Amino acid sequence: MTIGGTGTFGEADGDTILDDIENVIGTVAGDDLVGSAFDNRLDGGGGNDDLAGGDGNDTLNGEDGNDDLAGGAGGDELQGGNGNDDLAGGAGGDRLFGGAGVDTIIYNGSEGVVVNLTTLTTGGGEAQDDVLGGDIENIRGGNGIDILTGSGVANVLSGGGGHDGLVGQAGDDVLNGGDGDDFLIGGEGADTLSGGSGIDFIGYDGTVGVTVDLTARIARDGEAQGDVLDANHGIEGIVGSQGGDTLTGSAVDNLFSGEAGNDKLSGMAGNDNLIGGSGDDILRGGAGADTLDGGTGIDTASYFTGSAGVVVSLVTGKGSAGDALDDTLTGIENLNGSQGGDSLVGNIGANVLQGFGGNDVLTGGGGKDTLTGGLGADRFVYGSVTQSVVGANADRITDFSHAQGDRIDLSGIDASAIAAGNQAFSFIGSGLYTGVAGQLRFAVTDGVTTIAGDVNGDKVSDFHIQLGDAPAPVAADFVL
């Protein structure tokens, strides 16, 4: 039935509605009532009704049934009543009241809206100056950049088009990003998170760490407990909680930010961007050209799961070969190698370098470094006496093994600072210095073997290298 037109169906079939009629009361059945350019009052009555106010400041009452209410232009009042109702105020400052049932407010404009069901505040686009009340559970955004926030009950938040931000709060919420690059925060409760098209993120702002795996679509712990992730992998990025998170990516390009806590970030395949944030983080880029940013704290770039050897330098911040191919590293202090033969190079800081499987080459650089070769015949390389100083800040090789063929390479150090050319060291075992430049000796104290070298013949050590488990080295253990 259209005011100023002809009524159809039921009792209105064939009736002509005069132009000076402003208000219509529907039947107990499902009615279709359309207002005019004036201020109309449309009461749906029983049934599932469609009420459209048109222009003017209209009052639409759905009453019983699951009703669709559209205010149109003007400052309208929409009352859903009983049932599961859809309320679209349209342009103008509208008053939207849900009533009993599960009710949804809808914004269809191209300008973004800001709607918060917790504070019942609105702003922007069609939501500007709107007033909310009467138990509204769901929000459907338009084609703009929408910021939609739920309440303490189960909400359905749909972003529509545009780059949207959806925040579920408490309750078991359903968040649908739709088109655009969206950011979804489910909050507490078992939430269903669907990014839709675009580059979409999910975020957690609790204090307890979460575990999220985009490949296996697993979410547990903290605010992620019970969450369900999009079956079509419509989520590309994760922002972690303030606790220690474990975040695992998929085959596409992922972006993870661990935030606070000691986090474990694994990109898997794809060209991933992993940001540790604060805390002591472990970053595993996997295959692809990855960007690894440890942030603050003592952070580790790990290639442990790879079978092919990697080449990684903390001096240049670059990786090559294996899973490290074309990787970029920033804010990384420690390196874990692969199961193949790796070349790992530290910087001037205190680094922990672990080769694991394969015949690895470890170069600590400056600082108090801890070097672990792992299985295989590993080489520990030094190019300057300043790379491992005398005393408590000397480098430590934790697992030096003569049986495995490990060697300490000192060939890059000129053993004599007073002779011309590049001299080789002379290994004198556990004997004392005799005042000849280039002597290399060892001593065992409290279960630690210390390798010491004198490069100027003053009988004073110029560098130390410590070996765990107190081995007694022989000349064949060195490249002199």
MARVEX-566593 format. One record per residue (C-alpha): residue in one letter; x, y, z; residue number from 1. Coordinates in steps of 0.25 Angstrom, whole numbers, plus 5000, padded with zeros to 4 digits. Each point is the difference from the previous one (the first is absolute). Last residue first. Layout:
BEGIN
A;X;Y;Z;NUM
...
***
This chain:
BEGIN
L;5383;4915;5049;480
V;4988;4992;4995;479
F;4998;4993;5014;478
D;4996;4987;5005;477
A;5012;4993;4994;476
A;5009;5007;5010;475
V;4993;4993;5012;474
P;4989;5004;5009;473
A;4998;4994;5014;472
P;4985;5001;5001;471
A;4994;5007;5013;470
D;4985;4998;4998;469
G;4998;5014;4994;468
L;5011;5007;4992;467
Q;5004;5014;5003;466
I;5007;5009;4990;465
H;5010;5010;5005;464
F;5007;5012;4994;463
D;5013;5008;5002;462
S;5006;4991;5010;461
V;5012;5006;5007;460
K;5014;4994;4998;459
D;5005;5013;4993;458
G;5002;4993;4987;457
N;4991;5009;4992;456
V;4989;4991;4995;455
D;4998;4991;5013;454
G;4988;4991;4998;453
A;4991;4992;5010;452
I;4991;4989;4999;451
T;4992;4998;5013;450
T;4995;4986;5004;449
V;4989;5000;5011;448
G;4997;4990;5010;447
D;5005;5009;5012;446
T;5013;5004;4993;445
V;5006;4993;4988;444
A;5011;5008;4992;443
F;5003;5001;4986;442
R;5012;5006;4991;441
L;5002;5007;4987;440
Q;5014;5007;4998;439
G;5000;5011;4989;438
A;5011;5009;5006;437
V;5011;4993;5008;436
G;5001;5004;5014;435
T;5001;4986;5006;434
Y;4985;4998;5002;433
L;4997;4989;5010;432
G;4997;4985;4996;431
S;4986;4995;4998;430
G;5001;4997;4986;429
I;5010;5008;4993;428
F;4993;5003;4987;427
S;5008;5009;4990;426
F;4991;5011;4994;425
A;5001;5003;4985;424
Q;5006;5014;4995;423
N;4994;5010;4991;422
G;5011;5009;4994;421
A;5011;5007;5008;420
A;5003;4996;5014;419
I;4996;5008;5013;418
A;4985;4998;5001;417
S;5003;4985;4998;416
A;4988;4990;4999;415
D;4993;5008;4989;414
I;4986;4995;5002;413
G;4992;4995;4988;412
S;5006;4986;5002;411
L;4994;4999;5014;410
D;4990;4989;4995;409
I;4995;4991;5012;408
R;4997;4986;4995;407
D;4989;4990;5002;406
G;5003;4986;4994;405
Q;4989;4993;5008;404
A;5010;4992;5009;403
H;5007;5014;5003;402
S;4987;5005;5005;401
F;4998;5014;5005;400
D;4986;5001;5006;399
T;4998;5013;5008;398
I;5010;5009;4992;397
R;5000;5012;5010;396
D;5005;5014;4995;395
A;5008;5009;5010;394
N;4993;5010;5009;393
A;5005;4994;5013;392
G;5014;5002;4997;391
V;5008;5003;4987;390
V;4992;5005;4988;389
S;4994;4991;4989;388
Q;4998;5008;4987;387
T;5011;5010;5003;386
V;5011;4990;4997;385
S;4995;5001;4986;384
G;4995;4991;4989;383
Y;4994;4988;5008;382
V;4992;4988;4994;381
F;4994;4989;5007;380
R;4999;4988;4991;379
D;4991;4988;5001;378
A;5001;4986;4997;377
G;4986;4995;5002;376
L;4990;5000;5011;375
G;4998;5012;5008;374
G;5009;5012;4997;373
T;4997;5008;5013;372
L;5006;5014;5001;371
T;4997;5010;5012;370
D;5005;5014;4997;369
K;5005;5011;5009;368
G;5002;5011;4990;367
G;5006;5002;4987;366
G;4999;4990;4988;365
G;4994;4986;5004;364
T;5004;4993;4987;363
L;4994;4986;4999;362
V;5002;4991;4988;361
D;4991;4988;5000;360
N;5002;4985;4996;359
G;4986;4995;5001;358
G;4989;4999;5011;357
F;4999;5011;5011;356
G;5008;5013;4997;355
Q;4997;5008;5012;354
L;5004;5014;5001;353
V;4997;5008;5013;352
N;5005;5015;4998;351
A;5005;5010;5010;350
G;5001;5012;4991;349
I;5010;5005;4990;348
N;4994;4991;4989;347
G;4998;4985;4998;346
V;5002;4992;4987;345
L;4994;4986;4997;344
S;5004;4992;4989;343
D;4992;4987;4999;342
G;5002;4986;4996;341
G;4986;4993;5001;340
Q;4990;4997;5011;339
S;4998;5015;5001;338
G;5006;5011;5008;337
N;4995;5007;5012;336
L;5005;5015;5001;335
N;5000;5010;5012;334
E;5000;5015;5001;333
I;4989;5004;4990;332
G;4996;5015;5000;331
T;4998;5000;4985;330
L;5002;4988;4990;329
T;4997;5000;4985;328
D;4997;4986;4993;327
D;5004;4999;4985;326
L;5003;4985;5002;325
A;4999;4996;5014;324
D;4992;4988;4998;323
G;5012;4994;4992;322
A;5010;5009;4995;321
S;5002;5015;5004;320
G;4997;5009;5011;319
K;5002;5015;5003;318
G;5002;5009;5012;317
T;5014;5004;4995;316
V;5007;4998;5014;315
L;4989;4990;5005;314
S;5005;4991;4988;313
V;4992;4987;4996;312
V;5004;4989;4990;311
V;4990;4988;5001;310
G;5002;4985;4998;309
A;4989;4992;4994;308
S;4991;4992;5009;307
G;4992;5011;5006;306
T;4992;4998;5014;305
F;5011;5007;5008;304
Y;5001;5013;4992;303
S;4998;5009;5012;302
A;5002;5015;5002;301
T;5001;5002;5014;300
D;4997;5013;5009;299
I;5006;5005;5013;298
G;4990;5012;5003;297
T;4996;5011;4991;296
G;4995;4998;4986;295
G;5003;4987;4994;294
D;4997;5004;4986;293
L;5000;4989;4989;292
T;4997;5003;4986;291
D;4998;4988;4992;290
A;5003;4996;4985;289
G;4994;4986;5000;288
A;5001;4987;5007;287
G;4999;5001;5015;286
G;5000;5013;5007;285
R;5002;4994;5014;284
L;5001;5011;5011;283
I;5003;4997;5014;282
D;4997;5012;5010;281
D;5006;5005;5013;280
G;4991;5011;5004;279
S;4995;5013;4993;278
G;4995;4999;4986;277
G;5003;4988;4992;276
I;4997;5005;4986;275
L;4999;4989;4989;274
N;4997;5004;4986;273
D;4998;4988;4991;272
N;5003;4998;4985;271
G;4993;4987;4999;270
A;5002;4986;5006;269
M;5000;4998;5015;268
G;5000;5013;5008;267
S;5003;4995;5014;266
L;4999;5010;5012;265
K;5004;4995;5014;264
D;4997;5011;5010;263
N;5007;5004;5013;262
G;4990;5011;5005;261
A;4995;5013;4994;260
E;4997;5002;4986;259
G;5001;4988;4991;258
S;4997;5006;4987;257
F;4997;4991;4988;256
L;4999;5003;4986;255
N;4998;4988;4990;254
D;5002;4998;4985;253
V;4992;4988;4996;252
A;5003;4985;5003;251
S;4996;5002;5015;250
G;5005;5006;5013;249
T;5002;4995;5014;248
L;4999;5009;5012;247
T;5004;4995;5014;246
D;4998;5012;5010;245
G;5007;5003;5013;244
G;4991;5011;5007;243
Q;4996;5014;4996;242
S;4992;4994;4988;241
G;5003;4998;4986;240
V;4997;5007;4987;239
I;4997;4990;4989;238
G;5000;5002;4985;237
E;4995;4992;4988;236
I;4986;4996;5003;235
G;4991;4995;4990;234
H;5005;4986;5001;233
N;4988;4994;4993;232
A;4995;4993;5012;231
D;5000;5014;5008;230
L;5005;4998;5014;229
V;4992;4995;5012;228
D;5003;5005;5014;227
G;4998;4990;5012;226
Q;5012;5006;5008;225
A;5006;5012;4992;224
E;4998;5010;5012;223
G;5010;4992;5008;222
D;5003;4986;4994;221
R;4996;4994;4987;220
A;4998;5002;4985;219
I;5002;4990;4990;218
R;4998;5002;4985;217
A;5010;4989;4997;216
T;5007;5010;4990;215
L;4996;5013;5007;214
D;5006;4995;5014;213
V;4997;5008;5012;212
T;5004;4998;5014;211
V;4997;5011;5010;210
G;5008;5007;5011;209
V;4993;5005;5012;208
T;4999;5015;5002;207
G;4989;5003;4991;206
D;5000;5008;4987;205
Y;4999;4990;4989;204
G;4999;5004;4985;203
I;4996;4994;4987;202
F;5005;5006;4987;201
D;4994;5000;4986;200
I;5007;5003;4987;199
G;4988;5001;4990;198
S;4989;4990;4998;197
G;4992;4995;5012;196
G;5006;5000;5014;195
S;4992;4990;5007;194
L;5001;4999;5015;193
T;4990;4991;5008;192
D;5002;5003;5015;191
A;5000;4991;5012;190
G;4999;5011;5011;189
E;5009;5011;5004;188
G;5005;5010;4989;187
G;4997;4997;4986;186
I;5009;5011;4994;185
L;4999;5001;4985;184
F;5008;5009;4991;183
D;4996;5002;4986;182
D;5006;5002;4986;181
G;4989;5002;4991;180
D;4988;4991;4996;179
G;4992;4993;5011;178
G;5006;5000;5015;177
N;4990;4990;5006;176
L;5001;4999;5015;175
V;4991;4990;5007;174
D;5000;5002;5015;173
D;4999;4990;5012;172
G;4999;5011;5011;171
A;5010;5010;5005;170
Q;5005;5011;4991;169
G;4998;4998;4985;168
V;5009;5011;4994;167
L;4999;5002;4985;166
G;5009;5010;4993;165
D;4997;5002;4985;164
H;5007;5003;4987;163
G;4989;5002;4990;162
G;4988;4991;4996;161
G;4991;4992;5010;160
G;5005;5001;5014;159
S;4991;4989;5006;158
L;4999;4999;5015;157
V;4992;4989;5006;156
N;4999;5001;5015;155
A;4998;4990;5012;154
V;4999;5009;5012;153
G;5009;5009;5008;152
S;5000;5011;4989;151
G;5005;5001;4986;150
T;5009;5011;4993;149
L;4999;5004;4986;148
I;5010;5009;4993;147
D;4996;5002;4986;146
I;5009;5005;4988;145
G;4989;5002;4989;144
N;4992;4990;4992;143
G;4989;4997;5010;142
G;5000;4994;5014;141
R;4991;4989;5006;140
I;4999;5000;5015;139
N;4994;4990;5010;138
E;4994;4999;5014;137
I;4991;5012;5002;136
D;4993;4999;5013;135
G;4991;5012;5002;134
G;5009;5012;4997;133
L;5007;5008;4990;132
V;5000;5014;4996;131
D;5005;5005;4987;130
D;5007;5014;4999;129
Q;5010;4995;4988;128
A;4997;4985;4997;127
E;4997;5003;4986;126
G;5014;5005;4998;125
G;5008;5002;5012;124
G;4997;4998;5015;123
T;4993;4991;5010;122
T;5000;4997;5015;121
L;4992;4989;5007;120
T;5012;4998;5010;119
T;5001;4985;4998;118
L;4993;5000;4986;117
N;5011;5009;4994;116
V;4997;5005;4986;115
V;5010;5008;4992;114
V;4996;5002;4985;113
G;5007;5001;4987;112
E;4994;5008;4988;111
S;4995;4991;4989;110
G;4986;4998;5006;109
N;4993;4987;5003;108
Y;5000;5000;5015;107
I;4992;4989;5007;106
I;4996;4998;5014;105
T;4997;4985;5004;104
D;4991;4995;5010;103
V;4999;4986;5007;102
G;4987;4999;5007;101
A;4993;5010;5010;100
G;5001;5015;4997;99
G;5010;5006;4990;98
F;4999;5015;5002;97
L;5006;5009;4989;96
R;4998;5015;5001;95
D;5005;5007;4988;94
G;5008;5012;4997;93
G;4999;5002;4985;92
A;5003;4991;4988;91
G;4996;4985;5001;90
G;4994;4994;5013;89
A;5002;4986;4995;88
L;4994;4990;5011;87
D;5000;4985;4998;86
D;4991;4992;5009;85
N;5000;4987;5007;84
G;4987;4999;5008;83
N;4992;5009;5009;82
G;5001;5015;4999;81
G;5009;5006;4989;80
Q;4998;5015;5003;79
L;5005;5009;4990;78
E;5000;5015;5002;77
D;5003;5009;4988;76
G;5008;5013;4999;75
G;4999;5002;4985;74
A;5003;4992;4987;73
G;4997;4985;5000;72
G;4995;4993;5013;71
A;5001;4986;4995;70
L;4994;4989;5009;69
D;5001;4985;4997;68
D;4991;4992;5010;67
N;5001;4986;5006;66
G;4987;4999;5007;65
D;4992;5008;5010;64
E;5001;5016;5001;63
G;5008;5006;4988;62
N;4997;5014;5004;61
L;5005;5010;4990;60
T;4999;5015;5004;59
D;5004;5010;4989;58
N;5007;5013;4999;57
G;4998;5003;4985;56
D;5004;4993;4987;55
G;4998;4985;4999;54
G;4995;4992;5012;53
A;5002;4986;4995;52
L;4993;4989;5008;51
D;5002;4985;4996;50
D;4992;4991;5009;49
N;5001;4986;5006;48
G;4987;4998;5006;47
G;4992;5007;5011;46
G;4998;5015;5000;45
G;5009;5008;4990;44
D;4997;5014;5006;43
L;5004;5011;4990;42
R;5000;5014;5005;41
N;5003;5010;4989;40
D;5007;5014;4999;39
F;4998;5004;4986;38
A;5007;4996;4987;37
S;4992;4987;5000;36
G;5000;4987;5008;35
V;5001;4986;4995;34
L;4994;4988;5007;33
D;5002;4986;4996;32
D;4992;4991;5010;31
G;5002;4986;5005;30
A;4987;4996;5007;29
V;4994;5005;5013;28
T;4996;5012;4992;27
G;5007;5014;4998;26
I;4997;5013;5006;25
V;5002;5012;4991;24
N;5003;5015;5002;23
E;5002;5012;4991;22
I;4987;5000;4992;21
D;4998;5013;4992;20
D;5004;4994;4987;19
L;4989;4990;5000;18
I;5003;4985;5000;17
T;4992;4993;4989;16
D;4996;4986;5004;15
G;5001;4989;4990;14
D;5005;4989;5010;13
A;5001;5007;5013;12
E;4993;4989;5008;11
G;5010;4990;4995;10
F;5009;5003;4988;9
T;5002;5014;4994;8
G;4998;5014;5004;7
T;5001;5011;4989;6
G;5007;5013;5001;5
G;5001;5013;5009;4
I;5005;4991;5012;3
T;5006;4987;4994;2
M;4994;4987;5004;1
***
